[in-house]
Amino acid sequence: MSDSSPSLQPHNGISSDQAIDAKPEAITIRARGRSFLALILSPEAPLESWLRGLDAQMVRSAGFFNRQPIILDLSLLQPDAEGLAHFQDELKKRGIRLIGVEGGNRDWPALQNWDWPGKLSGGRPRGNVSLPEDSPDSVPPQEHTAALKDPLVVNGPVRSGQSVQNPDGDVIILGAVSSGAEIIAGGSIHVYGPLRGRAIAGVDGRPQSRIFTTRMEAELLAIDGFYMVSDEISSEWHGLPTQTILEEEKLVVHPFT
């Protein structure tokens, strides 16, 4: 993937579950939150080239951004980057739904007319932003070493439109994953059945994560932010048991028996 290609990283939100008592005799009011998993887009200059890369990727992986919450990270851009003033409009034209903006300053002249989403707080980044190799301020991404939590086991198929998420551990599916379904895991993904949807592993910054399936028919595979779509998966693996690993920032499919 070229430097101008979109870089995707997941971002995990917070969850809350608290009870508030107004008076001893009053009704208990429960305020409940929900965890969310968002993707981070990190555009790089020149923005015109980056948008062309985004367009190409959206053609190859149609529907990837559908209903996906996106956080825009501007930390790789200079305040006077050409095209920045109209960049948000360009994303809207492509159906990109922003829930937050990071790494930029509202005082930048190019951002004065932006429609800023509500500020997010308490979120915990998962994974690392891809920085240009020639940047003097680049910091090599650090592999996540904390222990994974218990795996999430789904005893049955995952149907189209459903999303199964375990950002802190593995996901095990005992059944088929239909086209249009999505599996997201902080660790590895194991599908004991046909994998026809999207499998996104290693979102917790774990490049060693793997994707296993007893029948490869995936729409999209991703590990630690690197991904490939169905037309990039060799037809020799179609319908076969496989494991997908990340090797030198490239997804590689191997037979699995």
Secondary structure, 3 states (H helix, E strand, C coil): CCCCCCCEEEEECCCCEEEECCCCCCCCEEEECCCCEEEEECCCCCHHHHHHHHHHHHHHCCCCCCCCEEEEECCCCCCCCCCHHHHHHHHHHCCCEEEEEECCCCCCHHHCCCCCCCCCCCCEECCCCCCCCCCCCCCCCCCCCCCCCCCEEECCCECCCCEEEECCCCEEECCCECCCCEEEECCCEEEEEEECCEEEECCCCCCCCCEEEEEECCCEEEECCEEEEHHHCCHHHCCCCEEEEEECCEEEEEECC
